[in-house]
Amino acid sequence: MARKRTPPFNPQTFLTKVGSGKTSLTLPRNHTIFSQGDAAEAVFYIQAGKVKLTVVSQQGKEAVVAILERGAFFGESCLAGQTVRPANATIMEDSSIVRIDRGAMIRVLHEEPTFAELFMSYLLAHNIRIQEDLVDQLFNSSEKRLARVLLLLAHFGKESKPETVITKISQETLAEMIGTTRSRVSFFMNKFRKLGFVDYNGALHVHSSLLNIVLHD
């Protein structure tokens, strides 16, 4: 007899089980969810929209750590005892965010093993992405770093069909993501467009041919 397949876990189902300690937020573009140095007291989940995480050095230089989309958690470092936020979290487009108090999140992790397994898988995947970003930053040129970021934003490499980068990403933000200047980003973007790797037509379209930049030695 064939084994019954377990349906995939739906985070939305988990959210209904949190009960007290959960707050649903509808936030506009450019809204600051938390700032670097704020008390870390909750975990956040993106139901819809995009969130940008940034850090600012003592000299005032800003770097983009990540751009997160629907289905992502952030602020989870508070679960490991971190008491202050190491980064800023800013809404990039009108978004629906769920705020889960630290105590409520810990309780659900203990009481819901299915969710705990999902959350662990998410953290491991997130850690792998951070390692890949570090290797990319250390060993690849700024041109390759930009190509990789554009492909990631367009969801290349995922099971779903690659999509247009709908959210308008400024060249300044791209520069902060890859650690270079805006003028260099502008130069490479023009090069990519002339080579047919990207198109500008009201939105940014990324083509699979951009992989040639990443794979070229």
N, C-alpha and C positions, 0 to 999 in steps of 0.2 A: 504494500500500500504506500502510495507516495506521501512523503512528509508534507504536512500543511505548511505553506510558506508564511512566515511572519510578515505582516504588512510593515512598510517602512515607518519609522517613528516620525511623527509630525510635531515640531516644536510648538505649534499653535495649540495642540492638545495639552501639552505640558503647561502652557501659560494659564489654562483654565484651572489647573490644580494648585497653582501657587497660593491663591486665596489672598489673605491679608499680606501686606508687604509689597504688593504690586501696584504700579501706577501706569496707566496708558497716557502717552503724551503725543499731541499733534504739534509739531514744531516747524516754524518757517525757515526758509533759506537764511544762512548766516547766523542763526541762533547758536549761542555757545552753551553746550550741555554742561561741560565742566572745564575748568582751567588748570593749567599746570600749578601744582602746589595746593590745590583744594583737598579737603578731606575726602578720602576714598571710602564710601559707605554703601555703594550699590553696584550692581552689574546691570548692563543695558543690553537690550535685544532690538535689532532693527526689523520691524515688520514691513516697512516700505520706505524707500528713499535711500540716501547715501550720507555717510558721515566721514569727515576728514579728521585724522589724528595728526597733530603737529607737536614738535618740541621747539623750544626757544633757548638758545645758549645764553650765558651771562653777558655775552657781548651783543645780544639782540639778534643773532642770526637764527632764522627759522628754517626748519626742515620738515618735510611731510613724511611721516612714518608710515601711514597707510591710508587708503581710501576703502571704506567698508560699505557693503551693500546689503540688500534684503537677506535675512537669514543669518547675519553675523552677530556675535556677541562682542562687547567691549567693556572695558573697566573691570575685567575679571581678576586683575592682580590683587584686588582687595581680599579675595578669598584666600590668598597666600600670606596674609598679614601685612600687606603694604597699606600704610595709613594715609599717604598723600598721593595725589595723581601725578604721574611722571610726564603727562602730556596734556594737550588741549584737545577737546572734542568739539567739532563745529559741524552744523548741518550744512550740506552742500545743495540740497533741494528739499522742498517741502516733504517732511518725513513723519512716519508713525513710529514712535519709539516706546518700548516698554521698560520702565525702571523697576528693578527687583532689589529690594533691600538685601544687604549682605546676609542677615540672619535667615531670611526667607529662602534665599538661594541655597544656603548650606542645608537647611531643613529638607528641601526638595531633593537635593543630591543624595541625602541619606535615605529618604523615603521612596524615591522613584529610581530604582536601578536601571531601568531602560533609558531614562533621561541622563543619568550619570554616565552611562556608556556612551551615549551620543555626545555629551559635553566633553568627555575625555578624548574622543575621536576628533572633535573640533579643535581642542587645544593642541593635540599632536600635529594635526595638519597645519595649524597656525604656526607652530614652532618650526616645522619643516620650511614653511614659506619664509620665515625670518632668516633661517640659515641660508636659503637660496638668495635672498636679497643681500645678505652680507657678502657672500661669494661674488655676486654680481658687482657689488660696489667696489670690492677689493681688486678684482682681476679684469673686469671688462671696461672697454672704452665708454665714454659718455654716449656715443652714437648707439652702441649695442644696448646700453642701459635704457635709453629712450625707447628703442624698438621693443624691448622686452616689456616695459611698462605699458606701452600702447596695446600690445597683444594681450596682456593680462586684463586691461580695462575692457577690451573687446571680447573677453571670455574665450579666447582661443585656448585649446587644450582641455576644455571641459566637455562633458557629454552633450550639453545643450548646443544649439547652433550658434556660432559666433554672431554677435550682434553689433549694431552701430554703437559707438560711444555717445550715448544720448546726452549725458550731462556735459555741459560746456566746461572743459578743463582748460584753464588759462595756461599760456606758455610759462608764466611765472610759477604756477603750481607744479607743472611738469619739471621745471628746473629745480625746484625744492625737493622733488621726489628723487631725482637722480644725482643731485649734488653737483650741479653745474650752473652756468649763467643762462639768463633768458636769451641772450643773443646766440648762444650756441644751440639752444633748443630751436630757435627760429631758423637757423642755418640748416639743421638736420631735417626739420619738418618740410622746408622747401625742397630739400634734396629728395626726401621720401615721396613728395607729391610729384616731382618731375619724373621719378622712376616708376610711378604708378602704384606705389605701395599704400598710399593713403589718398583720400579725396576729401575736399571741403565742399559741401553742398548743403549749407544750413546746419549740418552736423558733421562730425568727423567719422568717416568710414575707414576702417582698417581692413586691408586685404591680406590673405594668407601669404602672399608673396613677401610680406615684410619679414617673414621668418628667415629669408635669405641673409638679412643683416645680422640676425642673432647667430645663425649657424656658420657664417663666413669667418674663417680664420684670418 
